[in-house]
Amino acid sequence: MAEFNVNLPYFDGLLEKIREGDAEVIEAFGFHVHWGYWGNPAAADGSIADFARAAEELSRRVCDAAKLKDGMRILEVGCGFGGNLASLCDRFSNLELVGLNIDDRQLARARELVQPRNNNKVEFVCADACEIPFADSSFDAVIAVECIFHFPSRERFFKEAQRVLKSPGSLALSDFVPQAWTLPFIQLTEPLFQSSVSEVFGTVNGDFTLANYRNLARETGFFSRLEEDITINTIPTYPAIRSLQRKRGLKEEERISFLTELAGRLGLIRYMILSFDKA
Ligand SMILES: C[S@@+](CC[C@H](N)C(=O)[O-])C[C@H]1O[C@@H](n2cnc3c(N)ncnc32)[C@H](O)[C@@H]1O
């Protein structure tokens, strides 16, 4: 297995806080580890409970983009602590779910948290999303919630998703997608924040534009079906998580959160849900 982003620094921190029983961190990130979605961002109240509800809502929207139905066999890559799989177990029945993650420590927590209710089956596998250890045409859908930017290669992941998907089959993901015109600016300012981003978040490849996704989909045999810009609906994530970071003295995290919020508000980087059908 590729030794790439296995133990991400922010997961080291989360696992430590979870071990210590930090109730706020557990509520915010002990289950879903991604941003939130607010249908009405103006109504966000900044609380951790509100953020946790919004994180569940984002999970549902990405999964819905894969057109899931009862009885399907579904692979979630980068499944983290299993929050998305637990949500699927509440909403559907007779699913065969596989959670794949590169960090066994996260899978240990996911195995404890995910209860396969409603006649659903769940299994977990420790692997790299770019080397999926399953047979060709073995899944109806592949889901990747806010994790693709950590993978060693989006191209290899798309090829693997194409290989393991049945036809028809769907791939749905969420990602931070920069506007093409911002790339020179991002590359110019990268030295100012790149080392602190990797200290906190590990390797993050944040330069993949929507045009890159469209080309990649075409080259790997997918049709782009959905390109939804939900940046504005995710913005209340930032003040909510900054209040957590401030209380715990995580100054660098706070600074990165502030800059990412600014990039979102200025339209430099969009938070998008994308889905693709196997051609
Ligand atoms: C921001 S977290 C998202 C977790 C989960 N998708 C969720 O929504 O709660 C990113 C996840 O990607 C996983 N990851 C990073 N590189 C990976 C890889 N090459 N293969 C599989 N998972 C990977 C990390 O371990 C982490 O669980």
The ligand as an ORCA input file, in Angstrom:
! r2SCAN-3c Opt
* xyz 0 1
  C     -11.672     15.032      5.486
  S     -11.593     13.325      5.831
  C     -13.204     12.814      5.265
  C     -13.664     11.554      5.957
  C     -15.046     11.047      5.503
  N     -15.139     10.971      4.057
  C     -16.143     11.909      6.026
  O     -16.835     12.527      5.187
  O     -16.381     11.937      7.243
  C     -10.498     12.670      4.555
  C     -10.358     11.140      4.624
  O      -9.618     10.657      3.496
  C      -8.827      9.559      3.959
  N      -7.759      9.290      2.967
  C      -6.693     10.077      2.674
  N      -5.946      9.508      1.707
  C      -6.557      8.344      1.368
  C      -6.287      7.332      0.413
  N      -5.230      7.390     -0.390
  N      -7.118      6.281      0.332
  C      -8.206      6.185      1.157
  N      -8.522      7.125      2.069
  C      -7.719      8.192      2.185
  C      -8.329     10.059      5.286
  O      -7.758      9.040      6.063
  C      -9.616     10.646      5.844
  O     -10.377      9.656      6.456
*
